[in-house]
């Protein structure tokens, strides 16, 4: 093909702002719209994942996303051990029964117990002597004790209220209430098999839509490069989804790595990033359970400026969704508001991945920075100079960055951001007459608008605009 023919064959690609959704006749009340979806077979109450970025998702963000019905993806700018620790924190945060219980011997000192508590972020330890449960140590037993040489046998609660394995949760709750206790060891005969805590019982009531595994634990995803040792460690830590996180997912190394991970571990795999149907077909053939779409649309990504490569995000999502079939599609990047979430879903995405919108929240890593009496938090692209240097320990002068770093306004609690995004999506579903996301994709009609239409769509002709609370 000659150069002129290449230009003539070139197709247009469109961003979210290039289109609006056309309102349809509706009988749908937005409050009743069902926003649930599935990503790699994992049911989510809301179609939102947090980006695998070191200024967005560590355990705190992942816990909050899972509680709210989404899914957090723990970033890979950690050592393997550090990332495993973050995944473990999420898996240990809640459970119907805490099964992987760390027990201690009666001869351990209070100093050792406190060190262990800090290391594991866990404060309750059953005391086991020769395989027999003899007591339990919790924060209530030791919080006012100053003598750190005292042994567990001197401090532990010895009169134990236990429940047999299989006891209904309602019965355990009654047991806790009757005896004014917060933790109940679960026994199988004389063997300790777990602990039920009142905190976890209350959490299930407070977060009924939480993303949980079959054992009642919060679910979490974890990112990896082409690193089998990292994948092996994350699978052992029971990460629920392995996200193969690369800038260009349509290359031999990524395709083969996807195939190898599926063959060796059989775990759920999301692969990316991609923007073409050819890439989607190759990764699906390699065994990918989900596809992450987006080359260059992120607010801190400079791939399109540096390399001149990419496909505008609305078109990229449509490209992949058209061939994905039952394989879930995640729109990663370019999501600036709830309208973009709705458009991404309408054009074929099963969920969106957001970074900028969640950066700056309390749950995002990093400290608050004050500039000109305004609060901010740091936000950087994973292709930025410092992020890549941190990840690969390279000299900063030896590579060309494809991202930047900066500050985003401090936003408060992430739950408020999620409520806003989901609320806007529900509103869009009401306008389009969609009871659920599948209907949204079937019924939604898009219309292209001009740059004048974009201006008309936003607040205009006002001297001062008060921000919405």
N, C-alpha and C positions, 0 to 999 in steps of 0.2 A: 504494500500500500504506500502510495506516495504521500508527501507531506500535505498537499492540498486535500487529498482524499481523507486523511486523518482528521483534518478540521471539519470536513463536511460530514464525517461519520460521528463526530463528537456529539454526545447527548448533554442536555442541560441537567444540572443537579440543583436541588432546592433545599433550603433551610426551613426551619419551623416558621419563621416570620413570613415566608413567601405564600403561606396559605392560611385560610380560616376554615373552620368547620361550619357547614350550613345547618341552621336549626331545622329540625323535623317536627312533624306533629308528634306529640308525646302524651303518654299517660303515666310517665315515670316521675315519682317524687324523688328528688336527689338524695334525700336522707335515707331512702330505702334501697338505693343502688348498691349492688354487690361488687366490690372492688377486688375480690379475691382472684388469685391467679396461681399458676404453677411455674416454677423455674427448676429445670432439671428434675422434675417430679416432686419438688418440695412445695407444699402448699403455703402460700403467703396470703394474709388477709389484706395487705396493701401491696401494690406492685412497685415497691421501692427498695433498692439496694444502696448501701453506702459504698463509695468508691474506695478502692484499695490504695489509699494515699496516706503518707505518714503525717499529714496534717488533718486527716479526716477520721480514719478508722483504726482504733485499737480496741481493747476489750470494753471500755466504757460505752463507746458508740455502738459496738456490736450488741451489747446487752440491751441497750435502749431500743435499737432497731428491732430486735427479736421480740421484745416485750410488746412493741406496738404493731407487730404483725408483718414486719419487713425482714430484711436479712443484711447483716453487716459482713463486709469482706475485709479481714485483717490484712494489713499491708505486709510487704516482704522486705522492707528496709530494716529488718531485724536480723540478728543471728538466728539460726534455726531454733536454738534453745529458747530465745526470747519470744519468737513467734509462737512456739508451742505453748509457752507459759500463758500468753495472751488468749489463745484458743481454749486452754484449760480453764482459765478464769471464767470464760463465758459458759462453758459446759458445767462448771461447778456452781454457777450463780444461783440456779434454781433446779429443783427436781422434786418429783413426787416422793421418791426415795433416793437419798444420796447413797449410792451403792459402793462407789470406790472410796470407802471410808479409811482415813489414815488413823490407825490405832497407835497407842503409846504404851510402854511398859510402866508398871507402878514405880520403878526406881528412877525415872527420868526427873530432872530438876525443873523448877519453875522457869529458870533462865532458858533452858533448852526448849521448854514448851512455848515460851514467848518468841524465841527465834524461829521455831517451826511455824508458828501462827503467822508471823510476818512473811515468811517464805511462801507459804501456801495460800495466804489471804483467807484463812479459815480459823475459827476460834473454838470449835468444839471437837474434842478428841475422846473417843471411848478408851478406857484403860483395860488392857487385856493381859492376863497373867497365865502363861502356859495354855493359851488357846481359850481361856474362860473369861467372859466379860465380868469384871469386878467393880467397875465404877465408870464415871464419866466426868470429864473436865470441861467446863465452859467458862466463858468470860465472867459470868456471875460468881464463879468460885474463886477467881484469882485477881479480879480487877483492883481490889484494895490491899492485896498482899504485897509487902515490901521485901520480905526475905526470899530472895531468888534461889536460895540453896534448898528450900523445902522440896520434898518429893511429891510426885503425883499422888501417891498413896495417902499422904497427909492432907491433901487439898480436895481430892475428888469427892463427888457425891456418890455415896455407896448404896443408898436405898433407891433402887432403880425401878421405874415403871416401864415395862416393855410391851411390845405388840408382836404377835405372831405374823410371819410372812403371809400375805394375802388378806390381812384384816382390812375391811373397807375404810376408805379415807374418813367417812363420816364417823365411824367408831373411834378412829384415832383422834379425831378432833374432840369428840366427847371426853375421851380419856385425858387429853391435855387440859381441857376446861375443868374437869372434875378435880384434877390433881394440881392445878395451877403450875403446869410445866410447859416449856417451850420446845423440848426435843424428846423424841421417843425412839429408842433403839428398836430395830426390827430384827426378830430372831427366827431362825429356822432350827427348831430344836434348841440346842444349847449354843449354836453357832450364830455369831453376829453377821447379818447380811446387809445392813444399811441403817440409816437414820432418817426419820421424818421430822421436819422442823415446822413450827407454826408460821415462820416467815414464808416458807414455800407454799404452804396452804393458803395463806392470805394473798400471796402473789398470784396464784392461779385464779382467785376470785377477782382481783384487781385488773388482771390482764387476760381476759378470757380469749382474746384473739391472738395471743402470743404465738410465735413460730416455735413449736416444740417438736422434739423427736418422740419416738414411741415410748421412751422412758420418762417423758415429761420434762426433759432438759431443754434449755434454750438452744436453738440451732445457730450455727455460725459457719461462714465460708472463710477460706484462707487463700491468699494469693501466692503464686510461685512463679519463678522463671523456669528455665529448662534445667531443673535441679532435682534429680531423682531422690537424693538423700533428704531433701526438704520435704518432698511429697510423702516419702515413707514415714517421716516423723510426724507430719500433719495427719496422715491417715491413722497412725497409732494414737494420736491425741484425740481422735474421733471428730475431726473437722467434717462437717456435713457436705461440703462442696469444695472441691479443689478448683481454683480459678487460675488457669494458665494465662498469665498477665504479661503480654508482650505488645510492643508498639505496632508490629506488623505480623499478624497471625497467619498470613497466607505465604508461608515459606516452608521449605522441606523440613527444617529442624522442628518447627512447631507442630506440623502435621504428624511427623514421626513420633515426637514426644507425646502427643495426645494419644496416639495408638498404643504406645508403650505403657503409659500410665493406666489406661483402661485394661490392658492385658494383664499387667502385673498386680494391680490393686483392685480392679473392679469397682472403683469408687465413682461418685458423681463428678463429672468434669465439665467445666465451662471453659471454652477456648476463645481466644481473640487476640488483638482486635482486628476486625475485618470490615469491609464495606462493599463487597461484590458478591454476586451469586456464585461465581466460580469458587471463591474462598469458602463460602458456606458449604457447598457440595463436598469439597475436599475434607473439611474438618468433620462433617457429618459422617463421611465414609470412614474416617479414622476413629469414630466412636464418641464424638463430643455429644454431651447431653444438653448443652446450651451454648449459644453463640453470643459473643459480646461485640457489639457493632459501634464503630466510631473511630475514624482516623483523622485526628486533628480538630475536632469540634470543641474541645474543652476550653474554658476561659483562660487557663494558664498554659495551654499547649501551643507551641509555635511550629509544629511540623509542617503546616501548609505554607508558612512564611519561609522556613529554613529549607525545606526540601521541595516545595511546590507540589505536594502530593496530598490527595484526599478526595473524598466525595462528600458534598454537603449532606448533613445528617438525616434530613427527612427522606431524601432519595436513598441514602445508604441503608436505612432501616427497611424501606420498601424493597430494595434489591434483595436483601437477605431473607426477609419474611416471605417473599414469593416462592422461595425454594425450600424453606426450612421445614415445612410440614408440621409434624408433632414436636419438633425440636424447638425449645423455647428461645426467644430472641430478646436480648437485653440492649436497650438503647443507652449507650454509655457516652455522655458528653453532650453539650449543647442545650441542656435542660436549665432554663433560667427562671421558670415559673410554672404554675400549675397548668397553664394553657399548653405549654410544650409537652408536659406529661400526657395530656389528653390527645394531642396530635400524634405523639409517638405511638400510643396505644392504638389509635384509630388507623394508623398506617401499617400496623402489623406487629408491633412490639408486645411482648408479654409482660415486660417490666422495664423500668428505667433505672439507671445507676447515676447517682448525683454526688458531686464533690463540693463545688462552690457553695451550694445552698446549705450544706451541713457544716462546712468549715465555719469557724467563728462561734459555734455553739459551745455550751458548757461541756458537752461530752466529747468534743473534738480535742485531740492532743494539743498541748502548748499552753503557754501563759497568756493572759490578757496584756496587751500593749496599749499604752495611752499616748496618743499624738494629738496635739492641739485640743486637749480636753475631750477627745472622743476615744472610745474603747474599740480596739481591734484585736484580731488574732492572726497569726501568720498562716499563710496558705501558699503552697508551692506545688508545681507540677512534678511528677515523678521522672520527667525527662529534663528537669532543670539542672543546672550545673552542679549545685551542691547536693541535690538528691541523688544524682547518678554517682557522684564522687563518694557519697556515703555508702551507696549500695555496692559499688565495685572497688572501692578504695583506690580509685585512679587519681592521677594528678589532674587537676581541673583543666589544665592547658591541653590535654591530649584528646579531647573529644569535643564535638559540636553539640551544644545543648539544644533540645527541642521542647523546652518549656521555660517558664519564668517563675519567680516567686514574688510575693507581695503581701499586702495586708487586706483582710476583709473585715467589715464591721462586725463587732461583737453582737450576737443574735439571741443570747439567752438559752433557754432549754430547747433541745432538739424536738421535743414533742410538739411544740408550737409550730415549728416549720413543717413537720409531718402533717399536722392537722390542717394547715393551710393548703398544702399540696393535694392531700386527699379530698379536702372540701372542694377545691377547684375542679378536681377530676369528677367528683359526684355532680357538681353543677353542670359540667359539660355533658355528662351522661343524661341528665335531665333534659337538656336542650336537644340532644340527638335522639332521645327516646330509647336509650339503651338500659336494660335492667342489669346487665353484667358486661364484662369486658369483651366477651365473645360477640355479643350483640353490638357493642360499640364498633368493632371491626366490620361487622356486616352492614350496619345501618349508616355509619358515618359517611358523609359526602364532603369533599373538600373543594374549595374554590380559590383560585390564585388571585392574589391582590397585588397592587402596585406599591411603590414606595410611598405614594400619597395615602394609600389605604393603611399602611403601617402607621403613619403619623396620625391618621384619623382614629385608629384603634386605641391609641393611648390618650391619657388626659392631655388636653390642649386648650389653648386660649385662656389660660389662667395666669394671674400674676404670682400666685403662691399656691402650692399644693400641699395639703396636710397629709402626711403618711398614714396609711391605715394601721390601726392597732392590731 
